Amino acid sequence: MDKVAGISCSEPKYDNFYSPENADFYKSFQYGHLNRQKHHIRLIKILPTAPDELIACELLDQIPLVDVHPKYTALSYCAGDPKKTVPVLVNGCQFNVFANLAHALNEVRHLWYQNRPNNDEGLMLWVDQICIDQSNPQERSHQVGFMREIYASAEQTLVCLSTEPSKGEGMEWVNQCINTYYANGVVDGLDHLITKSNSFPESDRQLKFNPGFLAFVEILSSPWFTRIWVIQEYLMSACVIFLYGNKSLKSGPELKFMMDHLLFVQSFIIRKVMNNNAYDSKALMALLNGKLPSIQRKIASLWYLFFSRGPRTDTDPYYLSTSLRDILQMSMHCRSSDPRDRIYALLGLTGPECTIVPDYSPTMTLKKLLIETTRHIIEIEDSLDVFGDIAYAHSMSSDPTIPAWVIYWTVAERGLVKEMYSGLKAAKDTKADAVFYRESEQGDLELVVTGVMLDTVSRRISDVNGHGFIMHHSQKGYRVETSLEIESGDEIWILYGCRWPAILRPFGHKYRFVQTAFVPMEPHQNLIPNVMKGGVLDAVEKGELIARKIHMI
């Protein structure tokens, strides 16, 4: 392993807005070149220092991954604000790290020396911010594409859930629950660990929570659970250990079963308390009030993560799909500092059919990446079912120049029509057979598809109903249900390869996608029956309607 000393070098270009500024470090220190063919990585070794001294580490450069598999530890943490930094020493040079990373390194150091006090070799650690040259877009692109192998080859991954010092009561409570589970042999008997009584009281007004349970709720508020990178980091790791408040918890089969039970129980209790205002103290109100939607999203995220680890089959209800679209949908609640990471962070989970590679160069704009990703999904699937994910996405887009047929994954939410009516096939089993076209070299990419125009929207007839839909009428008398407002003059189309009707807005001789829709069955002799089950394509086969090519922009 090569030990790198500080070396004078010319000032590099530093363009990573999402990482702490380290221009002075890059002036005085030079990373070695990482050979892609040899699968080079870097590691750091945490050096012994006093608690009140700067964290110091030794950088080990240009290491073939095969030489250290599985002899190192990977770190997973929530980076946080790049403007909130703490200095550490890398080979004697000051380096600004995320404040959250400095906290995580302290947690790791405490665990390491607590469990292995006489280990003279020290802890070899892979940490993204230090081990990847953040001033080099080409290296960042390569190492991000290599992240799956880095986490999979580590002996273990340490996950730091905390971002500041704490007492770790929530982790102690979870460990107590696990011990109770194994002692009793069943999941029953945990009520007294959640509440201050031996069973759930019949009266909500008597409900008082165990402080350990409240501390566990606070752990679920950790921003780690909404980081897009944690999905790959957690699922690819051979062994995961959670850290919080100088306490640790190993992820294993027992934790899977416990988390399944506890998260559902917790979700039930929180809903019960919020609905009945049965707070036992002002502290509980402050803890839960306003946090419920966020906590419930994190519950769903954590539950999915625990049950997605390990080998699965496609008949398993928790089977982890390798489809990029499925993975993007599953992770819609997650966030990233660099919006491009909303896609790049998941590529390590996809199958070999996915040809997108990370590219952090300035020429790979978010707009270009979103277009490339949507095009890739449409071409791989030969389907337009991805349109079911645009219900909210494009309306929330901050860039009006992005074509309306493109999924804006960085802000996307699940389409309501897709969620409610996933089993229907308005276009039967047709394929998209889509073509991508540019009128000029500088022009935006257009999507050419085949479709059948059913009717034109005329007026709105009702506000949002119990299912979250707005009702409209068409000129011929069809009822159209949509999750967002549409306009008079919008057209109802059945697009080949899309299982839901699409609302398109004429734009000259071209169209802009608005959203998917639901067209209920109407007992009217002049209307096409069974629109949601292929009735429109049946009419095409009978010569009653005509399919044609259209350009979508």
N, C-alpha and C positions, 0 to 999 in steps of 0.2 A: 504494500500500500504506500503511495507517495504522500509524504507530509508536506504540505504547501506552506511556504513562508510568504510574508508580504513582499510583493515585487512591484517596483514602479512600472507604470504603463501609461499609455496615452489615455486621456479621459474618454470613456465610452459614452455612447448615446444611451440615455436612460428614459424609457418611454412607458414604463409600467406604472400607470396611475394608481393601480389598486394595491400596490405594495409600498411599505414605508420608504421614504426617500433616503438614499444611501450614496449620494454622489461622492462624498469624501472617501468612503470606503472603496469605491470602485477606482478612484484615482490612485490609491496606494496599494491595492491588492488585485491580483489577477487570478481568476479561476483557470484551472487546466482544461484542455479540450476533452469533451466526453465523446468517445468513439461509439457511434451507433451500432456498428457491426459487432463490437465486443460487449455491447450492453453495459457500458460504463455507468456507474452512479457515484455519488459522493455520500459520505457519512460524517457525522460529527461525534466526537468523544467528549462527554461532559467531564470537566476536570474538577477535582476537589477544591472548594472555596468555602469561606465562612459565610453564614447566612446573610450578613450585612455587606458582602462584597458582590461585585458584578459577577453574573454567571459567565464562566469562561469555558470555551470549548476548543478542541483541536479539530481542524478540518482534514479529513482523509479524502484525497482526490483520486479520480480516474481508477475506480475499483471495478473490475468485472463482476457483474452480479453473481455469476456462478461461484466466485471465490468466497462470497460472504453469505450464501444461502445455506441454512437459515440461521445466521449468527448475529443478526442485528434486530433492532426494534424500530418499528415505524410509529410515528406520532400522528394522531388525529385530534384536531382542535378547531375552535371557531376563531377565525382570524380577527374579525372586528374592524374597527376604524383604523385605517392606515396612518392617520394623523396622531393617534395615541400610541406612542412608542416607548420602549425601554431599551437602553443600550446594553449590549452584551459584548464579550470579547471573542473574536474569531481569530485564532492564531495571533493573538496580541493586538489585533486591530479592532477599533470600536465599530460595532454594527448595530443599527437600529432595527429591533424586531417589534412586531405587534405586541402591545401590552399583554394581550391575551396569551400570546406565545410565551412570553417571559413567565407568566403565571403557570402555564402548562409545564414549562421546563422545571420550575420549582417543585411542582407536584410530582413530576417524574423522578427528579433527584431524590425527593423524600422517600418515594416508594422503593427506589433502587437500593439506597443505602440502608433502608429499614430491613429489606429482605435479604440483601447480600452485602453485609457490612465488611466482610473480609475479602471481597472480590477486588483484586488489584488491577484487573484488566480494564475496568471501567465499562460504562454503558455505551455501545455503539448505536447511534440513533440516526434515523432518516427523518429530516424535517424539511418540508417543502421550501420555506422561505430562505433558508440558509443553504441547503444542498442543491438548489437550482439557481443558476445565475439569472437573477431577475432582470438584469440589464440586457440580456441576450434573447430576443424574441424567437430566434431559431432554436436555441436550446430549450426554451420554455415549451415550444410546440412539441419538440421531440420527447421531452421528459413527461409532459402531460399525457401524451399518447402511450407512454411506457408505464403509467401509474399503476395499472392493474398488476403487472409483473412485480413492481416494487413492493406493493402491499402483500401480494400472494407469497412472495419469497421471504418475508420477514418471519422471525421466530414468533413474534407477537406484535399486536398493535395496541398501544396505550391510548385510550380515548379520554381526553380531559373534558368533562362536562361543565366544570366551574370556570368562571372568568375572574374571580377574586377570592380571597381567603374566606373559608367558612368552616363550620364545625363538623360537617359531614353527617348530621343526624339522619338525613334521608337515606343515605347509604347503609347506615347501621340498621335502620328500620327494614329495608329490603332484605338484608342479610338475616334479620330476625324472622322475617316471613318465610324465607327459604328454609331455615332451620326448622321452623314449625311444620312446613310442608313435608319435609323428610321424616320428621319425628312421628307424625301422625299417619304418613303414607297416603294421605288424601289432601285435596285442596281445601276441604272444609275446616272450620275452626279458626279462620283468620279474622272473624268479625271483631274480636276484642283487640286486634292489632290496628284496626282502622278507626274504631270508635273507642270511647272510654268505658263502654259497657261490654258484657259478654255476648250480646247479640244486638242486631239492629233494632232500635226502639220503634214501637208502633207509632208513636207521636213524633213528628218531625221536630217539634219544639224541644224534645229531649235529646236530640242528636248532638253529641259533642265529640269532636275529633281528637284522635291521638296526635300529639305534637309530631311524632315521627312521620305520620301520614302526611301532615301538612308540609313537613320538610321535603317529603318525596314529591308532592305537588310542585314545590319550588324547583326541584331538580328538573321536572318536566318543562319548566319555563326556560331551560337552558337553550340558548340560540343554536347549539350544536345540532339539535333535531331538525332544524330547517335549513341547514347548509346542504347545498346540492352535492358537494364532494363526499359527504359522509356515506352516501349510499354505496358507492363503489368501495370506499375505504373499509367499510364495515363488512360488506358481503364477500370481499376478496380475501380478507385476513384469515390466517389459519387459527389464530387465537386472539380474542379481544378481552381486554381488561379495562373497566371503567374506573375513572378517578374523579373524586369529588371531595373536597375538604380533607385532604390527606387520608382518605379512606378509599379502598379499592373493592371491586366486585368483578369476578370473572364471568364472562358470558358463556353459558353452557346449557345443556338440555334442561337442567332444573330451572334455570332462569327463564327459558322459553315458556315453560308451563306456568311458572309463577306470574310472568308478565302478562300472559294471556288472561289469566284470572283477574289479576289485580287491576289491569288497565280497564277492563270492562266494569269491574266493581267501582272503580274510581269514577269512571264516566257516569255511571248510574247515580252515584252519590252526589256528584257535583250538579247534575241536572236536577236531582231531587231538591237539593239545597237551594239552588238558584230559583227554581220555580216556586218554592214555598217560603223564601226569605228566612230560612231556619238557621241563621248564623248564630253561633254560640259566642262570638266575640267580634269586636270591631276589627281585630287583626285578621280574622277569617274573611270578613267582608272585603277588606283591602286586598287580601291575597287572591280571592276568586273573582270579585266583581270586575268585569271588563276583560278578564283573561280567559273566560270560558271558551270562546271560539278558537283562540290560539292554542289553548291546552288540548282541546279535542282534536285539532289537526295534528298536534304532536303525538297524541295518543295513537291516532291512526298510523302515523309515520313509524313510530316505534314498534307498534304491533306488526306492521308489515316487515320491518327490518329483521325482527327476531325470527319470524316464520319464513323468511326467504333464505336464510343461511343453510348451507349444506346441500347435498345432492338431491335433486328433485326429478320428477317425471312429469310429462305433460298431462297426466291424469290426476296429479296432485292438486288440490284446491289452492295451494300456495306456490304453484309452479311459477318460477321466475322466467318470464318470457325474455327472449333475446331480441325481439323486435324493437327497433328504435322508437317507433311511435308508441308502443305499449309502455316502454320505460319512461318516455317523456310524459305520458299521461299520468303514470303512477306518481311521478315526482313533481306534479304541478304546484304543490304547496311550497316547494323548496326555493331558495334564493341564492344568489351569488353576487359578489362585488363586481366582477367583470361579467356583463350579461352574456357574453359568448360562452362562458363556462356553464351556463344553463344547458348547453348541448354537449360541450367538450367533456364535462365531468362524467357523462354517462356512456361515452363511446366504448369504454373498457368492458361494459356489460353486454354489448351487442354481439351478434353473430358475424360470421365472415362475410355475409352479404353487404354489410355496412362499409362503404368506401370513404366516408368522411374522415378526414384526419385533422387534428388540431392545427391551427394556424394563427399565431398571435401577431403576424406582421401587420403593419398599418393598412395594407391594401385589403385585408380581410375585415371588412366592416361588418357590423351587426346585421345590416340590411342584406348584404351579400350572403352571409352565413344562413340567415333565415330562409332566403330564397333557395339556396343550395339544399338545405335540409328538407324543406317541403317537397322540392322536386325529387330528391332522392327517395322519399317515402312513397310518393305517387308512382314513380317508375318501378321501384322494387315490388310494391304490392299490386301494381296495375289496377289501382282502385282510387276512388275519390272519397272513400269513407273518412279520410282525414278531415274533410270539411265539417264533420260533426264536432270537431274540436275548435272551430272558429267562432262558435256562438258568442263568446265574450271576448275572444282574443283580439280581433282586429278593432273592435270598438274601443279597446283600451290602448291601442297602439299609439306611441308618442311620435311616430314617424309616418306622416300621411303619404310619403312617396313609396312606401312598401306596397306592392300589389295586393289587392284585396283577397286573392286566393291563397296568400301565404300565411302560415301559422305564425303568430307572434308569441313563440313559446315562453318568452321571458315574463309575460304577464297573463298567460292563458289560464282559463278556468275550464272545467269540464262543461261541455255543451249540454244544455238541459234536455233538448230533444233526444240526443244520443242516450242520455242517462235513462229517460223514461221509456223510450221505444227502441231499444237496441236490437230486438229480435225481428224487426220488419225489413222488407226488401222491396222498396219502391221501384228499383231498377232491376229486380229479379237477380239473376246471376251474371249479368253483363260485366265486361271488363272496361276499364277506363279508356284504354288505347289512346292515351293523351299524347299530345305533341307540344313541344316547347319552341317558341318562335320569337325572334326579334325583328322588328321592321328596319332597324338601323343598328349600327355597331354601338352607339351610345344609348339606344332605347332600352326600356325595361323589358324583362322577359315576360312574354304572354303565354297563357295556357290555352291550348286549342283542344276542345272536348266535343263530344257528341251529346245532344240532348233533345228533349221534346218540351215545347212550351205548352203548358196546360191552360193557364189563364192569367189575367192581370188583376192585381189587388185593387179594390175600389175604396173600401172604408173600414175603419175600426169599429167594432161593435161592442167590445167589453174591455174592462180593465183586467189587471192580473187576477187570474182565478186561483183556486186552491192548490193547483199544481205548479203555479208560477208562470202560466202562459197568458199572453195577450191574444184576444180573438179578433180576427178580421174577416171580412167578406170579400169574395172576388166578383168580377163582373158577371160571370155565369151563375154564381150562387154557391161556389165552394166555400166552406169555412176553413180558415187557415189559422193555426195556432203557432205562435212564435214566442221566444223568450225575451226578445227585445222589440222595440217599436220598429215598424216598417212603414213605408210611405205608399200613398196612392200612386199607382203607376208602376210599382215594382211588379216583377213577373214571377210566376210560379213555374219552375222547371223540374223535370225529371232528367238528371244527368246520368249517363251510362257509367256504371261503376260506383254509384253512390246510393246507399240504401235509404237515404232520406230525401224528400223533396228539397229543392234549394230555392231560396229567394234571391233573384238576380236583379240588379238595377241597370237599366239601359244607359249606356254612355256612348252616344253616337251610334255607330254600328257594332259596338262592342259592349261587354257587360262587366259589372263589378259584383263580386260575391258579397251578399249581405249576411245571411245566416241560413241554417237548415230549418225546416218547418215540419209540422204534422198536419196532415189533411184528413180529417175524420171521414168515415163512411157516411154518405148522404143518400137517403131513400128517394132519389129523384131520377126520373126516367131519362132526363136529358143530360145528366152528368155521368162522367166516367166512373164506374164503381171500383172499389178496392184499390184506390190510388196507392195506399201504403203497402200493398201486396202485389204490385206489378200490373195493376189494371191499365195504366197508361201504355206500357209496352205491349200489352195484349191488344190495345186499340191500334197501335202502330202496325202490328202483324195483320190486322184486319183491314188496314188501309184507311182507318178513320182519322189518324193523326200522322204527322210526318216528323221524322228525326232529322236533325241537321247539325252541321258543325258550327260552333261559335267560338269567338275569341274572348277570353277573360283577362282583364287587366287589373 
